[in-house]
Every structure is written in C-alpha cells, then in structure tokens.
Amino acid sequence: MEQSVDIQPSAVKAMLDAGEDFLLVDVREPEEFLLAKIEGAKAIPLRTLPENIIDLQQDKPVVFMCHGGVRSTNAALWARKQGIENARSMRGGIDAWSVEIDTTIPRY
C-alpha cells in the first residue's frame, strides 16, 4: 500500500530532532522564504522543480513544504510521478509549523 503524501509538522520535527537523513524542500517563492523559514530547508521554488530534479534524486526521503500545503502537495505528487516514491508534503506548511512547532517563526 502506498503511503499517504501528507506528513504532520510534528513528524517532520521528530525527523529533524532525530537527525534523520532526509531532504526538506521549501517550494515557496524566494521572497516568501525570506519572510519565514525552517532551519536546514532547501529553497527550490515550485516552478523550478523540473530543472532541479537531480537535487531530489538522492535515495533519501523528500519532504516538501510551502505556506499552507497546496503547493507542497502538488510538488510531492509530481515527484512521485518522477519516481521519487518517498516524497511527502508537510500538512499545513510553514503556517502550521509556526502555530504548532515554533511560534518564533513569523506568520504571514
């Protein structure tokens, strides 16, 4: 059975805290990334994913994130179609992260 594309912010936080080897990809636009970001996230705007696919094909899990979860869901579904089976989308995006995990990250 294929795993859900969604992953909760708390699960992503647990992966970060445990030092798991995965790629956290922020698909928001550069100006959004400057407003609020998660330490260690790699900024690859959604529109540039096809030209950056080589960065995603590293045989480790990929978690996409955006502002609210729509763009990252699209990114994860697209990545799975490209053969990146362990692509996930952080539910609720940076907005949920700001509320549930780290309230020091600004909401916008």
C-alpha positions, 0 to 999 in steps of 0.5 A: 500500500502506498503511503499517504503524501501528507506528513504532520509538522510534528513528524517532520520535527521528530525527523529533524530532532532525530537527525534523520537523513532526509531532504526538506524542500521549501517550494515557496517563492524566494521572497516568501522564504525570506519572510519565514523559514525552517532551519536546514530547508532547501529553497527550490521554488515550485516552478523550478522543480523540473530543472532541479530534479537531480537535487531530489534524486538522492535515495533519501526521503523528500519532504516538501513544504510551502505556506499552507500545503497546496503547493507542497502537495502538488510538488510531492505528487509530481515527484512521485510521478518522477519516481521519487516514491518517498516524497511527502508534503508537510500538512499545513506548511510553514503556517502550521509549523509556526502555530504548532512547532515554533511560534518564533517563526513569523506568520504571514 
